[in-house]
């Protein structure tokens, strides 16, 4: 990873981050492999798309949009009402990894994001 640029910059800023988030939710919306986690979401994915984009913006070193609007993310607390185990974690990661694989990001950036997303997704588990 380039230490002079933030991850947000390496992703390509708002345009590429938004494209990644949109592709992630497009994949989730139509893939039988993601049926379990898709059921956690509202019929319209628009609010989920915007919240994930806003969160990832700040998380990756860009504008702290989520924090400015909603406060501290408190990820585990905000997801506690969802039963998240290995299956749900793996479905989320399957969608995100597929979106990353389809992106035109540098392979080093993709690999870094896959590692970090796997750590965060595993942290979100709240059931055995």
C-alpha positions in Angstrom: 0.0 0.0 0.0 1.2 3.5 -0.7 1.7 5.4 2.5 1.4 8.8 0.9 -2.2 8.3 -0.2 -5.2 7.3 1.9 -7.0 4.1 1.1 -9.8 6.3 -0.1 -7.5 7.9 -2.6 -6.2 4.5 -3.7 -9.7 3.3 -4.3 -10.3 6.3 -6.5 -12.3 8.6 -4.2 -16.0 9.0 -4.2 -16.7 7.8 -7.7 -15.0 4.4 -7.4 -16.1 3.9 -3.8 -19.7 4.5 -4.8 -19.3 2.2 -7.8 -17.9 -0.6 -5.5 -20.8 -0.2 -3.0 -23.4 -0.2 -5.7 -21.9 -3.3 -7.3 -21.8 -5.0 -3.9 -25.6 -4.4 -3.4 -26.4 -5.2 -7.0 -24.7 -8.6 -6.5 -26.5 -9.1 -3.1 -29.9 -8.2 -4.6 -29.8 -10.9 -7.4 -27.6 -13.7 -6.1 -29.0 -16.8 -4.5 -25.7 -17.1 -2.6 -26.7 -14.0 -0.7 -30.3 -14.8 0.0 -29.8 -14.9 3.8 -28.2 -11.4 4.1 -30.5 -9.9 1.5 -33.4 -10.8 3.8 -31.9 -8.5 6.5 -32.4 -5.5 4.2 -35.4 -3.4 3.2 -36.9 -4.0 -0.2 -35.2 -0.9 -1.5 -31.4 -1.0 -0.9 -31.0 2.7 -1.4 -30.6 3.6 2.3 -28.2 0.7 2.8 -26.2 1.8 -0.2 -25.9 5.3 1.1 -25.0 4.3 4.6 -22.3 1.8 3.5 -20.8 4.4 1.2 -20.8 7.0 3.9 -19.2 4.6 6.4 -16.6 3.4 4.0 -15.7 6.9 3.0 -14.5 7.7 6.5 -13.3 4.2 7.2 -10.9 4.4 4.2 -9.6 7.9 5.1 -11.9 10.0 3.1 -14.6 12.4 4.3 -16.2 11.2 7.6 -19.7 11.4 6.1 -21.3 8.7 8.3 -19.9 10.1 11.6 -21.0 13.7 10.6 -24.6 12.5 10.0 -25.1 9.6 12.4 -22.3 9.8 15.0 -19.9 6.9 15.9 -20.6 3.9 13.7 -20.8 1.4 16.7 -21.0 -1.4 14.1 -21.7 -4.3 16.4 -24.3 -2.4 18.3 -26.1 -1.3 15.1 -26.1 -4.9 13.8 -27.1 -6.6 17.0 -30.7 -7.1 15.9 -29.4 -9.3 13.0 -28.4 -12.9 13.7 -24.9 -12.9 12.1 -22.9 -16.2 12.1 -20.4 -17.7 9.8 -23.0 -18.2 7.0 -24.1 -14.6 7.1 -20.4 -13.4 7.3 -19.5 -15.5 4.4 -22.4 -14.4 2.3 -21.5 -10.7 2.9 -17.9 -11.4 2.0 -18.8 -13.4 -1.1 -20.7 -10.3 -2.4 -18.0 -7.9 -1.5 -15.2 -10.1 -2.9 -17.1 -10.5 -6.1 -17.6 -6.7 -6.3 -13.9 -6.2 -5.7 -12.9 -8.8 -8.3 -15.1 -7.0 -10.9 -13.6 -3.6 -10.0 -10.6 -2.1 -11.8 -8.8 -1.4 -8.6 -5.1 -2.3 -8.3 -4.6 -5.9 -7.2 -2.7 -4.7 -4.1 -5.7 -2.5 -3.1 -8.2 -5.3 -3.7 -6.1 -7.7 -1.6 -5.8 -5.2 1.2 -9.6 -4.5 1.1 -10.4 -8.2 1.1 -8.2 -8.7 4.2 -9.7 -5.8 6.1 -13.3 -6.6 5.1 -12.8 -10.2 6.3 -11.6 -8.9 9.7 -14.5 -6.5 10.0 -17.1 -9.1 8.8 -15.7 -11.7 11.3 -15.9 -9.1 14.1 -19.6 -8.6 13.3 -20.5 -12.2 14.2 -22.9 -12.4 17.1 -23.9 -16.1 17.0 -22.1 -19.3 16.8 
